[in-house]
Amino acid sequence: MKNRRRLETLAEPIIERVIWFCGISAILFVIGIFVFVFWQAIISQQGFSFSEAADFLFNRVKIFDSLASPEWYPSSVSNKRYGVLALLAGTASVTVLAMLIAVPFGLGAAIFISEFCSTRVKETFKIIIELLAAIPSVVWGFIGLTVMNPLIISFFNAPIGLTILNGGLILALMSVPIIVSIGEDSLKAVPDHYREAALALGATRWQTIYRVLLPAAKNGLLAAVLLGVGRGVGETIAVLMATGHAVKIPTSLLDSVRTLTATIAAELGEAPVHSDHYRVLFLIGILLFTITFAINLTADLIIKGIRRK
C-alpha cells in the first residue's frame, strides 16, 4: 500500500507536466500554422526581404484595395487583379444560408432526441447522425452536382443548378450532424433536478425546455452553432462542386458563386511556387484564419458575458 502511494506521489508531477505540455502544444501548433501560412505569403523566389514583401503587399497586390474589389484575374498577362470581395461575398452567402437552415433543424433535432425520444429510439437516431457526419465531403459534392443540380433547374426554372441555394443546402446537411450531436450532449449535461423542479412547479414540457433547459445549456448550444459555422466557412470540396465556381457578387439564391476555400483548392496546384498568384492564395488563407479567429473570439466574449449575468 505504501509503495502504491509512493508511486502515485511520484507520478502526479509527471502527469501534471504532461497535461501542461499538451495544453501549451495546442497553442504552439496554432501559432506555427499561422506563421507558416504568413511566411509562404510573403516569401518570394529570391528569398525574403522587407522591401520586397512591402512592395508585394502594397504595390503589386494592393492589399487594402483588393478587399474592396470584386475583380479576381490572377492569371491576366497585362493587368493582374486580386480582388477578393466577390469571394468573400460568395463565402458569406453560402454560409449564412446554410446556417439559416442548419441551426433551427439542428437544435430542434437535438431537443427532440434529448427530451422526447425513448432510449432505444435515441440510440438509433444518434447512430444515424454519426453516420451522416462520417460521409466524406466529396460525396456531398457529388450529391449537389448530380441530385440537387437537376432538381433546382426543374423546380426554379434556372439555367444552372450549381448555385448558392445548392451549396447552402449541402452545407446545411453537412453541418446539422455536428450541431445535433453537440447540442444533444449539452442538453443531456443539464442536471435532472432542473427538469424535476420545473415539472413540480407545474411547468409543461415545452415550458421546461424553453425556460429551463435552453438557458442552462446555452453555452454548449452556442458552441454547437459555432462549430457549424466553422464547418460552413471552412468547407472546400463540396462547395467547389455545388456552387458553380463563378467569381461574382451574388444578387439572388440562384446565382453561381465562388468561395475563398474553393479558390485555394482550385488554383493552388496551378500557381507557380512563390509567384504573386501563389502568395495571394496564402494571403486568402490568412484571411480565412482571421475570420474563424474573429468568430471564436466573439463567441468567447458572448459566453463570458452570459456567465457574468
Protein Blocks (a to p, Z undefined) as FASTA:
>chain_A
ZZmmmmmmmmmmmmmmmmmmmmmmmmmmmmmmmmmmmmmmmpcfkbccfklmmmmmmmmn
ommlmmmpcbdcfkbfklccfbfklmmmmmmmmmmmmmmmmmmmmmmmmmmmmmmpcfkl
mmmmmmmmmmmmmpcfklmmmmmmmmmmmmmmmmnopabfcdfklmmmmmmmmmmmmmmm
mmmmmmmmpcfklmmmmmmnopafklmmmmmmmmmmmmmmmmmmmmmmmmmmmpmklmmm
mnoopacddfbfkbccddfklmmmmmmmmpcghiaklmmmmmmmmmmmmmmmmmmmmmmm
mmmmmmmZZ
